[in-house]
């Protein structure tokens, strides 16, 4: 299938999808499935192949036969021995929307370095699996 899937219910994919897959429920990617796009779901079980970033609000399970080429972002992550994940692993990181550029004031430029460093340190603590 070519195109994105956006569903409000849980589902299972047994074939090939070229496009993003979004669901507010659980998504199961079977051993015969291949997804070339990003995945957004509450829960995820991968037995097949995923070529794209994964954003899971609850739990992601990557089986021992799975291949994920992309970043995995989940609150809880379970990876079986033998699974292949080629990308970063982060705890509960939501996709970043590109913000429109707004001109900075002189006050913001002066205060920014300390504020940015503090926020980066806090983000690192909150999003790291290690």
Rosetta silent file (secondary structure, phi, psi, omega in degrees, C-alpha in Angstrom):
SEQUENCE: XXXXXXXXXXXXXXXXXXXXXXXXXXXXXXXXXXXXXXXXXXXXXXXXXXXXXXXXXXXXXXXXXXXXXXXXXXXXXXXXXXXXXXXXXXXXXXXXXXXXXXXXXXXXXXXXXXXXXXXXXXXXXXXXXX
SCORE:     score description
SCORE:     0.000 S_00000001
   1 L     0.000  135.232  174.011    0.000    0.000    0.000 S_00000001
   2 E  -107.448  123.475  179.864    1.254    3.495   -0.834 S_00000001
   3 L   130.348  163.371 -177.821   -0.007    6.224    1.472 S_00000001
   4 L   -84.030  154.346  175.538   -0.419    6.972    5.140 S_00000001
   5 E  -116.856  130.216  177.825   -2.750    5.188    7.552 S_00000001
   6 E  -132.821  106.941 -175.277   -4.523    7.175   10.283 S_00000001
   7 E  -127.322  150.883  178.207   -6.801    5.104   12.528 S_00000001
   8 L   -98.956    2.751 -179.982   -8.486    5.641   15.862 S_00000001
   9 L  -122.380  165.649  177.134   -8.534    1.908   16.663 S_00000001
  10 L   -68.431  158.215 -179.147   -5.892   -0.744   17.215 S_00000001
  11 E  -160.565  174.621 -179.282   -4.658   -2.690   14.205 S_00000001
  12 E  -135.054  139.434  177.732   -2.286   -5.175   12.647 S_00000001
  13 E  -116.904  126.255  179.764   -0.219   -4.859    9.485 S_00000001
  14 L  -113.296   -7.725 -176.977    0.717   -8.008    7.558 S_00000001
  15 L  -117.583 -153.034 -178.090    1.829   -6.453    4.260 S_00000001
  16 E  -105.614  134.117  178.376    3.929   -3.566    2.968 S_00000001
  17 E  -127.279  129.336  172.602    3.138    0.082    3.717 S_00000001
  18 E  -112.602   94.826 -178.130    4.916    3.095    2.206 S_00000001
  19 L   152.587  169.736 -179.310    3.795    5.977    4.376 S_00000001
  20 L   -73.030  149.009  176.514    3.265    6.950    7.999 S_00000001
  21 E  -121.500  121.749 -178.880    1.073    4.814   10.259 S_00000001
  22 E  -125.892  133.305  174.336   -0.834    6.589   13.056 S_00000001
  23 E  -150.693  147.318  176.858   -3.192    5.054   15.590 S_00000001
  24 L   -88.360   -0.485  178.547   -4.400    6.016   19.034 S_00000001
  25 L  -111.249 -147.482 -178.578   -4.434    2.317   19.958 S_00000001
  26 E   -95.613  140.411  176.594   -2.041   -0.628   19.663 S_00000001
  27 E  -119.789  130.839  175.406   -0.230   -1.470   16.421 S_00000001
  28 E  -114.221  126.751  177.285    1.149   -4.925   15.627 S_00000001
  29 E  -107.428  109.477 -174.121    3.654   -5.263   12.779 S_00000001
  30 L   -72.810  172.644 -178.391    3.727   -8.954   11.774 S_00000001
  31 L   -62.177  -28.576 -178.043    6.782  -10.937   10.621 S_00000001
  32 L   -90.605   -0.483 -174.247    5.748  -10.529    6.974 S_00000001
  33 L   -91.806  152.334  175.131    5.180   -6.762    7.272 S_00000001
  34 E  -142.362  125.719  178.590    7.387   -3.877    6.185 S_00000001
  35 E  -118.240  123.776  175.923    6.656   -0.225    6.962 S_00000001
  36 E  -111.547   84.528 -178.075    8.591    2.544    5.226 S_00000001
  37 L   167.458  177.173 -179.087    7.475    5.567    7.207 S_00000001
  38 L   -83.421  152.060  178.113    7.091    6.828   10.747 S_00000001
  39 E  -118.251  133.072  176.363    4.886    5.095   13.319 S_00000001
  40 E  -128.084  118.290 -178.101    2.789    6.940   15.920 S_00000001
  41 E  -157.285  167.830  174.498    0.833    4.758   18.380 S_00000001
  42 E   -77.458  -46.591  178.826   -0.034    4.193   22.029 S_00000001
  43 E  -133.311  152.972 -177.701    1.470    0.677   22.047 S_00000001
  44 E  -144.736  137.164  170.627    3.567   -1.182   19.479 S_00000001
  45 E  -126.762  121.981 -178.125    4.667   -4.771   18.861 S_00000001
  46 E  -115.546  122.775  172.153    7.163   -5.269   16.016 S_00000001
  47 L  -114.101  -18.767 -175.404    7.943   -8.678   14.521 S_00000001
  48 L  -104.186 -139.434 -175.022    8.702   -7.381   10.998 S_00000001
  49 E  -118.640  137.095  176.780   10.604   -4.454    9.490 S_00000001
  50 E  -130.432  125.393  177.215   10.245   -0.730   10.136 S_00000001
  51 E  -116.403   85.588 -178.100   12.193    1.889    8.188 S_00000001
  52 L   161.861  171.931 -179.598   11.397    5.132    9.971 S_00000001
  53 L   -78.293  150.974 -177.037   11.134    6.729   13.398 S_00000001
  54 E  -121.709  127.099  179.102    8.787    5.287   16.012 S_00000001
  55 E  -122.181  106.937 -174.714    6.842    7.455   18.506 S_00000001
  56 E  -120.481  124.687 -176.197    5.018    5.410   21.165 S_00000001
  57 E   -79.013  -17.010 -179.565    3.198    7.073   24.058 S_00000001
  58 E  -124.046  -97.461 -173.061    3.127    3.915   26.193 S_00000001
  59 E  -121.821  136.338  174.176    4.977    0.623   25.508 S_00000001
  60 E  -117.101  133.753  177.235    6.980   -0.640   22.534 S_00000001
  61 E  -121.922  122.028  179.720    7.996   -4.294   22.189 S_00000001
  62 E  -110.390  113.927 -175.335   10.619   -5.229   19.579 S_00000001
  63 L   -77.310  171.440 -176.005   10.761   -9.016   19.016 S_00000001
  64 L   -70.030  -12.157  178.239   13.863  -11.072   18.282 S_00000001
  65 L  -102.557    1.739 -173.118   13.021  -11.245   14.539 S_00000001
  66 L   -84.325  153.867  172.871   12.402   -7.493   14.147 S_00000001
  67 E  -131.591  123.061  176.583   14.431   -4.868   12.296 S_00000001
  68 E  -124.623  115.500  176.649   13.947   -1.175   13.081 S_00000001
  69 E  -108.115   87.530 -178.704   15.997    1.353   11.096 S_00000001
  70 L   163.317  171.878  179.810   15.119    4.600   12.827 S_00000001
  71 L   -74.810  143.453  177.402   14.859    6.209   16.234 S_00000001
  72 E  -113.229  120.146 -179.311   12.641    4.571   18.853 S_00000001
  73 E  -119.919  114.813 -177.279   10.828    6.945   21.225 S_00000001
  74 E  -154.975  155.005  176.217    8.713    5.276   23.933 S_00000001
  75 E   -71.872  -43.589  178.056    7.837    5.517   27.609 S_00000001
  76 E  -126.993  132.862 -178.625    8.568    1.778   28.096 S_00000001
  77 E  -129.924  130.341  178.345   10.739   -0.223   25.705 S_00000001
  78 E  -123.805  119.111 -179.169   11.223   -3.983   25.598 S_00000001
  79 E  -121.486  121.079  178.614   13.790   -5.376   23.143 S_00000001
  80 L   -77.886  152.288  176.904   14.284   -9.110   22.789 S_00000001
  81 L   -62.576  130.230 -178.296   17.740  -10.576   22.247 S_00000001
  82 L   105.427  -16.014  176.943   18.356  -10.850   18.513 S_00000001
  83 L   -70.371  151.559  178.250   16.335   -7.775   17.548 S_00000001
  84 E  -117.682  121.117  175.435   18.078   -5.155   15.407 S_00000001
  85 E  -125.275  114.309  179.464   17.549   -1.466   16.162 S_00000001
  86 L  -109.954   86.759 -178.932   19.625    0.956   14.097 S_00000001
  87 L   167.212  178.803 -179.916   18.886    4.350   15.593 S_00000001
  88 L   -78.617  152.751  175.585   18.678    6.266   18.830 S_00000001
  89 E  -118.213  124.276 -178.500   16.554    5.094   21.737 S_00000001
  90 E  -131.970  151.873  179.237   14.804    7.768   23.761 S_00000001
  91 E   -93.174  114.319  172.884   12.299    7.763   26.568 S_00000001
  92 L    50.085   54.363  175.517    8.983    9.413   25.662 S_00000001
  93 L  -101.697  121.177  179.962   10.201   11.981   23.148 S_00000001
  94 L   -85.062  153.373  179.532    7.405   13.379   21.003 S_00000001
  95 L   -59.074  142.268 -177.184    8.015   14.410   17.398 S_00000001
  96 L   -91.958  125.067  175.092    9.294   17.971   17.081 S_00000001
  97 L   -86.515  138.839  178.293    7.225   20.360   14.993 S_00000001
  98 L   -72.345  121.664 -179.919    9.239   23.004   13.160 S_00000001
  99 L   -86.606  148.536  175.671    8.443   26.324   14.773 S_00000001
 100 L   -70.319  141.046 -178.541    8.218   29.517   12.797 S_00000001
 101 L   -72.726  126.933  177.060   11.229   31.725   13.366 S_00000001
 102 L  -117.336  136.177 -179.180   10.448   34.713   15.560 S_00000001
 103 L   -61.729  140.761  179.761   12.922   37.570   15.979 S_00000001
 104 L   -90.786  148.274  174.696   14.641   37.626   19.345 S_00000001
 105 L   -85.830  165.806  178.752   14.817   40.660   21.572 S_00000001
 106 H   -62.600  -36.727  179.193   18.129   41.820   23.030 S_00000001
 107 H   -63.114  -42.354 -179.376   17.020   40.609   26.509 S_00000001
 108 H   -64.307  -37.294  179.934   16.308   37.113   25.173 S_00000001
 109 H   -65.942  -38.412 -178.783   19.730   36.972   23.500 S_00000001
 110 H   -71.700  -42.783 -176.121   21.516   37.882   26.741 S_00000001
 111 H   -80.723  -17.935 -171.979   19.523   35.477   28.963 S_00000001
 112 H   -59.954  -47.261 -173.852   19.450   32.628   26.456 S_00000001
 113 H   -55.752  -45.303 -179.869   22.836   30.907   27.014 S_00000001
 114 H   -68.892  -42.999 -179.939   22.231   30.099   30.707 S_00000001
 115 H   -64.227  -42.105 -179.390   18.567   29.190   30.145 S_00000001
 116 H   -64.323  -45.200 -179.894   19.384   26.983   27.173 S_00000001
 117 H   -61.181  -42.229  179.427   22.124   25.133   29.058 S_00000001
 118 H   -65.226  -42.625  179.659   19.790   24.505   32.024 S_00000001
 119 H   -66.559  -39.832  178.976   16.980   23.280   29.740 S_00000001
 120 H   -64.194  -41.053  178.382   19.341   21.001   27.794 S_00000001
 121 H   -63.951  -43.625  179.515   20.630   19.456   31.024 S_00000001
 122 H   -64.786  -42.493  178.157   17.064   18.927   32.282 S_00000001
 123 H   -61.866  -41.398 -179.911   15.969   17.415   28.935 S_00000001
 124 H   -60.522  -40.960  179.398   18.936   15.058   28.982 S_00000001
 125 H   -68.352  -38.692 -175.975   17.938   13.794   32.437 S_00000001
 126 H   -78.665  -25.597 -173.075   14.275   13.353   31.482 S_00000001
 127 H  -107.354   -2.993 -175.482   14.763   11.672   28.121 S_00000001
 128 L   -85.438  139.936  174.360   17.718    9.352   28.679 S_00000001
 129 L   -82.990  -13.577 -173.318   17.293    5.598   29.051 S_00000001
 130 L  -108.589    0.000    0.000   20.658    5.413   30.798 S_00000001
